Each structure stands twice: as structure tokens, then as C-alpha cells.
Amino acid sequence: MSIYNTLFIDVIFAILFILPLMIYINFRKNKTAALGLLFTNKNKTIKAIQLFAVAMIIYAVSMFILLLYDVYNVATLITVYIIISVILALVLSYAFYKFYRIMKLTNYSN
């Protein structure tokens, strides 16, 4: 594996670790305001939930491909699994980013 592959995997892992952590911390600061922002921005929240649902469908497909690989042991399936896993990581990262942008508490005082 080249250094670029390792770097890419590390960056994706960091993003997938940091964004949900930021959402959790933001939610812990003020639950009422964060939930209020979710319901106030209904259209954005629905789009973020739809993205998350797409990510779960991609996850189910990747697990099915991994199951096929375990049964049939075809080398092409593992390549397809890796590609779908990268797509899944990118879609999940974007969904978490959208949730964070919706729930982010801003300070409007001067």
C-alpha cells in the first residue's frame, strides 16, 4: 500500500471520528437549542436524514458484497467492496457535516 492510500485512509478516519464528536459536544452544550435548530431547519434536517439513509443502504450493499466474497472468494469482489466503502465514508462524512452545520450553536451577541 502506498503512502497516499494510508494518508487518505487516515484523513477519512479522522473526519469520521471528529465530526460525530463535534456533534455530540455541541449537543451536550445545550440540548434544547440543538434540537430546536433541528426542527427549525426542517428541510435541511430532512436532507441530512436522507443522506444518512443512503449511507445505510450503501453499508448494507457493502456487507452483502463482503458476504459474497466470503462465499465465492472472487478477488474482484474485494475491490468492489473497497470502492463502496470509500464511497460510504464520503457520504457519511457529508451527512455528519450537514448535521453539524444544522446543529451548530452560534453566538450573535456583540
C-alpha positions as CSV (number, residue, x, y, z in Angstrom):
1,M,0.0,0.0,0.0
2,S,1.4,3.4,-0.9
3,I,1.8,6.3,1.4
4,Y,-1.1,8.1,-0.4
5,N,-3.5,5.3,0.4
6,T,-2.5,5.4,4.0
7,L,-2.8,9.1,4.2
8,F,-6.3,9.0,2.5
9,I,-7.5,6.4,5.0
10,D,-6.1,8.4,7.9
11,V,-7.8,11.6,6.8
12,I,-11.2,9.8,6.2
13,F,-10.9,8.1,9.6
14,A,-10.1,11.4,11.3
15,I,-13.1,13.1,9.7
16,L,-15.4,10.3,10.6
17,F,-14.2,10.4,14.2
18,I,-14.1,14.2,14.6
19,L,-17.5,15.2,13.1
20,P,-19.7,13.0,15.2
21,L,-17.6,14.0,18.2
22,M,-18.2,17.7,17.4
23,I,-22.0,17.0,17.0
24,Y,-22.0,15.3,20.4
25,I,-20.2,18.1,22.1
26,N,-22.4,20.7,20.5
27,F,-25.5,18.8,21.6
28,R,-24.2,18.4,25.1
29,K,-23.7,22.1,25.5
30,N,-27.3,23.0,25.0
31,K,-29.8,20.2,24.1
32,T,-32.8,22.4,23.8
33,A,-31.2,24.8,21.3
34,A,-29.6,22.0,19.3
35,L,-33.0,20.2,19.0
36,G,-34.7,23.4,18.2
37,L,-32.3,24.1,15.4
38,L,-33.0,20.6,14.0
39,F,-36.8,21.3,14.0
40,T,-36.4,24.9,12.8
41,N,-34.4,23.9,9.8
42,K,-36.8,21.0,8.8
43,N,-35.8,21.0,5.1
44,K,-32.1,20.8,5.8
45,T,-32.7,18.1,8.5
46,I,-34.7,16.0,6.1
47,K,-32.0,16.2,3.5
48,A,-29.4,15.2,6.1
49,I,-31.5,12.3,7.3
50,Q,-32.0,11.2,3.6
51,L,-28.2,11.3,3.2
52,F,-27.8,9.2,6.3
53,A,-30.4,6.7,4.9
54,V,-28.5,6.5,1.6
55,A,-25.3,5.8,3.6
56,M,-27.1,2.9,5.4
57,I,-28.2,1.5,2.1
58,I,-24.6,1.7,0.8
59,Y,-23.5,0.0,4.0
60,A,-25.9,-2.9,3.5
61,V,-24.7,-3.3,-0.1
62,S,-21.1,-3.4,1.1
63,M,-21.9,-6.0,3.7
64,F,-23.7,-8.1,1.1
65,I,-20.6,-7.9,-1.2
66,L,-18.4,-8.9,1.7
67,L,-20.7,-11.9,2.3
68,L,-20.5,-12.8,-1.4
69,Y,-16.7,-12.6,-1.1
70,D,-16.7,-14.9,1.9
71,V,-18.8,-17.5,0.0
72,Y,-17.3,-17.3,-3.5
73,N,-13.8,-15.9,-2.8
74,V,-13.6,-13.8,-6.1
75,A,-10.8,-11.2,-6.0
76,T,-12.9,-8.7,-7.9
77,L,-15.5,-8.5,-5.1
78,I,-13.0,-7.3,-2.6
79,T,-12.0,-4.4,-4.9
80,V,-15.7,-3.5,-5.3
81,Y,-16.1,-3.7,-1.5
82,I,-13.2,-1.3,-1.0
83,I,-14.6,1.2,-3.6
84,I,-18.1,1.0,-2.0
85,S,-16.5,1.5,1.5
86,V,-14.7,4.7,0.3
87,I,-18.0,6.0,-1.1
88,L,-19.7,5.1,2.1
89,A,-17.1,7.0,4.1
90,L,-17.5,10.1,1.9
91,V,-21.3,10.0,2.1
92,L,-21.3,9.6,5.9
93,S,-18.8,12.4,6.3
94,Y,-21.0,14.7,4.3
95,A,-24.1,13.6,6.3
96,F,-22.3,14.3,9.6
97,Y,-21.1,17.7,8.2
98,K,-24.7,18.6,7.3
99,F,-25.9,17.6,10.8
100,Y,-23.1,19.6,12.4
101,R,-23.9,22.7,10.3
102,I,-27.6,22.5,11.2
103,M,-27.0,22.0,15.0
104,K,-24.0,24.4,15.3
105,L,-24.7,27.0,18.0
106,T,-23.7,30.5,17.0
107,N,-23.2,33.4,19.3
108,Y,-24.9,36.5,17.9
109,S,-24.1,38.9,20.7
110,N,-21.6,41.7,20.1
